[in-house]
Amino acid sequence: MGQAIDLREDFDGPALRRLARLSKSAPQARRLLAVAQIYDGGSRSEAARIGGVTLQIVRDWVMRFNASGPDGLLDGKALGRRSILNDAQRGALVEAVERGPIPAIHGVVRWRLIDLVQWLHEEFAVSLDETTVSRELKKLGYVKLTARPRHHTQNELAMEAFKKGFAAEVAKVRATLPQGTPIEIWFQDEARVGQKNTITRRWAQRGTRPSAPKDQRTKSAYIFGAICPEQGKGAGLVLPFCNTETMTLHLAEIALAVAPGAHAVVLMDQAGWHMTGKLEVPANISIVALPAKCPELNPVENVWQFMRDNWLSNRIFTSHDNIVDHCCEAWNRLVDQPWRIMTIGRRQWARRF
């Protein structure tokens, strides 16, 4: 028969019963009551009856209690199976995901789970299934996202230089204005919306291939849109063409949306109808050209994506007038949600002017 084990002296039966009443863990409360019975002079058999366990388990509870106090009677989290990948292999997996596949070697232009399974086996002789690789990627902070479009000749250095030098550009404009004139930062762009429409992602049952209407006709219109993210406001027109005349109309519309007494710095790309000397620029607007081939600098690109995903895609437009009606409705819905413009449009480098 095993030798009796004395209980630690810094607790007693009433104290353990109070802890049992306060415990949020039913198993811990049951174990505390069993140990409290022993403190009050009860036998180990009585404690086992209270706990609903065998004498040996009561002995194990006493040893855990003596070692760690009441916390020792909490259920510990199971360690589970040891991870197959080590830290070095996880680091290599991160590098591979960030670098992307080499089409000539891996045969794909984007990683699929099955490709990463094969890559891990070839690199480290590690055999994992797709579910395990997916779980590892999620632990590393990766999720599957839709990629943003990027021009293939984009100059990253030009983008960073523009962000750092933007304050100086605003200072140049401010120097030409009366002292104390408020400055509003606006972004402008155009989007073509037509019968040959885009198809976006939609919810569907796993394993199915959902369908969506796709028109092949070619009637279209252009949304001229501009937003002021700090103020949460916008100015837009739906027009049939992109040229100097229609751009002049849009600048006049932006000028009406600028607060009285304020001056707008409007950032736009270097399209021909944006930079031409024939453009009529209102007195309360100054144009700042974005670097070439850098659409990421213009949050209106994100506005277009939001509008297409939620209001304009997966549709059949019956006529040009129908296109105009839907575009006007979509733009007005956006302008009615100033918080949406702020959320989508704010850029840290273009704030506090």
N, C-alpha and C positions, 0 to 999 in steps of 0.2 A: 504494500500500500504506500502511496506517495506521501512524502512529508507535508504537513500542513503549512500553508503560506500565510504569514501575517499580513493584514492590510495596513497601508500607510496611515500615519496618525494625524495628518492634516485635514481629514474629512471625518464625518460621522453620518449616521443614518438619516437624521432630519435634514442635513445639508444636501445629501444626495437626492432625497425625495423632492426638495424644493427645485433642484436642478432638473429633475425628471419632469416636473410640471411645466418648466419653462422651455424645455427642449423642443425643437421643431422636427427632431428625428425620432420616429416611433421606435426603431430598434435600439437607439441609444437610451431612450427613456426606460425601455424594458430592462436593459442591462443595468442601468443605475438602480432600479428598484430591487433587482436581484442582489446586487452588492450591498445595498442598504440593509437588506434582511440579514446579511452576515454581520454587518456592523452592530445590529441590534441584538445579536446573540443567537440568531437562527442558524440552522445547520446548512451544510452545502446542499443537502437534498431538498430543503425548503426553497433555497435560492434557485435550484434547477427547476422546481415546479413553477415558480413565479416566472422564470424566463422561458419555460417551455423547451428546455434543452437538456442535454446529458450532464453528468457530473464533470466530465472532462472539459466540456465547453465552459462551464462555470469557472473551472480552474484557469482556463485560458483568459477569461474575462478579468479575473482577479490580477493576473500577471500584466495584462495590458493596462489595467487601471493603476496598478502600482508604478508602472513605467511612465505613463503619460497623463494620469489623472482622468477626468471625465472625457477629455478629447480622445483618449485611447479607446473609448467605447463607441466611437463613431465608425461607420463603415468606410473603409479606405477604398479609393478608386483602383479598380483592377489595372495592372500595368499593361495588359494586353500583349499582343504579339510585337516583337521587336521589329522596327522598321527595316526593310531590306536595303534601302538607300542610305548611305552615310552622308556626312556633310559635304565632302568633296564631290560626290556624285550629284548631290542637289545643286551645288554651285555650278557644275558643268551643265546641268539641265537648264538652269537659269540662263547661262550664256548662250546655249543653243536656241532657246526660245527667243531671246532678245535678238540674236543674230539672224534667225530665220533659216529656212532650208536653202540649199544650193540646188536649183532645178536639175543641173546636169548630173549631180551626184545622187540626190535624194528622190528625184522624179516628181516632185511637187513644188508648188510655189507658196504654199502655206502649210504649217504643221497640222496634221491630224493626230488624234490620240494613237491610232495604229502606227503612224510613222514614228512617233516618239517611243513607242514600245520597241519597235525594231531598232531605233537608234541606240537606246539604252542597252539592248542586247549586244549590238555590234561593238559598242564602246567599252562596256564594263562586264559583259557576259552575265547580265542581270535579267531574269525573266519576270516580267510583271504583266498583269492584264490591263486593259484600257481603264477600267474603273479605278484601279490603284493609282495609275498615272494621273488620272483626273483629280483624285483626292490629293495627291502630292502637289500638283499645280495650284490647287485652291489654297493649300496650306502656305504656299510660297507667295500668295497674293495675286494669282493670275485668274482671270475670267475671260470668257470668249466674247470679244467685242467687235463691232463693225469698224473697219479701218476708215480713217479720214482720207480723202483724196489729197495727193501731194504732187506738185509738178515735178517731172523727172529731172529738170535742170535747176531746181530751186537752190538758191544760195543761202545756206544757214547763217553765214557770217553777215550777210546783208540784212537778214531779219533781226538779228541781235543788235546790229549797229543802229537800225532804225528805232528799235525800242529804246535804246539808251539815249539816242539823239532826239527823241520826240519832244522832250521838255524844251530843248533849245528851239525847235520849230515853233512851238506854241509861244515861246518868248519873242520870237521874231514878229509873229502876228500881233501880240500884245503891244509891242513897241509902236505899232502904227495906229493904235486905238487911243481914245481919250482915257486918261488915268481912271482906274476903278471900273472899267467896263467888264462885266462878267463874261466868262468864256464857257461855251458849251461845246463838248466834243461829240461829233456825229460821225457815223459810218454809213456809207452809201454803196449800193450795188443793184444789179438787175438780175432777174431770173426769168427764163422762158418757160411758159406753161402751155402745153398743147395737147392735141388729141392723141398723139403718140406719147402716152403717159408712162410714168414709172410704176413699178410694182414693188411694194415694200413688204417687210416681214409681217406675218400675221400668226395668231395663235391657232394651232391645229393639233389633232391627236398625234402622239408620237408614232412614227413609222408611216404616216400618211404624207402625201404630196398635195398641199392645198393649191387651188387655182384662183386666179383673179382676172377680171376683164382686161384685155389689152387691145387698144385701137391702133390701126395702122394709118389712119388719116393724118393730115399734116397741118390743119389750121392751128394757129397759136396766137398768144399775146405775151406781153412782157410786163412783169411787175417791177416798177421802179420803187425801191424801198430804201428808207433811211431811218436809222434809230439813234436816239441819244440815251445810252444806257444809264447814265447817272440820273437823268430825269424820268426815265421810264416812258418816254414818248417816241412817237414815230410819225413819219410823213411819207405817204406813198401815192402812186398813180398807176393805173393799168393802161398801157399804151400799145399801139400795134407795131411800133418799130423802135430800134435803138439808133438814134442819130442825134445830131447837134440840136435840132429843134425840140425833140422830146426831152432831151437832157435839160435844156433851158427851162422847160415847163416844170420839170421835177425840182430844179434848184429854186424856182419861184415858190413851189409848194413847201419846200424845207424852210425857206425864209419866213413864211407865214407861221410856221410852228415854233420858231425861235422866240424865246421870251422877249418882251419889249425891253429895249435898252441893252440886250445881250448881243454877243457876236458868236457865230458858229464857226468852228474849225471842222470842215468836212473831209474825212479821209476816204479816198476811193482809189481804185486801181487805175492803171495807165491806159485804159481803152481810148481809142481815137476820139470819140465824142466827149470824153472827160477832159482831155488835155488840149483840145483845139483852141486857138485864139479867137475863134468866132463864137465861143460860148458866152452867153450873157450871164454874168455872175452878180447876184444881188449884193448891195452894199454891206449887208450884215452877214456875209458868208466869205470865208477864205478856204481855198481848196489846198489840201496837202496830199500829194501823190504817194501811195504805198509802193514799196519796192516791187519790181516786176516778178511775176511767177511766185507770189507769196500769199495765196488765198487764206492761209491760217491767221494772218494778221487782221482779217476783216470778219467780225462776228456776224455780219449779215449773212455770210455763207451758212452759219449755223441756224440762223433764222429760217432760211430757205429749207434746210433739211427738216426742221421742226414742222414747218407748214406743210411740206409734202407728206411727211410721215403721218400727220394727224388730220389734214383737211383736203389735200389735193390729189393724193395718189389713189390708185385702185378705182379710178372713175372713168366713165365714158362721157365725154363732152359732145353734145349734139350739134353745136354750132359755135361760131366765133363769139357771138353774144353770150352763149352759155358759159364759155371759158371766162369771159370778162366778169360775168356775174359771180362765178365761184371764186375768182381771184380777189374781187372786191370784198366778198364776204369773208374770205380767209384773212385778208389784211386787216379788216375792221375788227375781227375777233382778236387778232394779235394786239392791236392798239388798245382794245378794251381791257387788256391784261398787262398793265405796266410792270407788275412784278415779274412777268414772264420775260419782258424785254430786259429788265435788270439782270435776271438770272442768266439768260443766254448771252447777253452782250457785254457784260463788264469785263474789262481787262485791266490788270493791275498797272501796267505801264502807261495806260491812257486815262488815269484817274487823278483827281485832286488838282484840277486846273481852274 
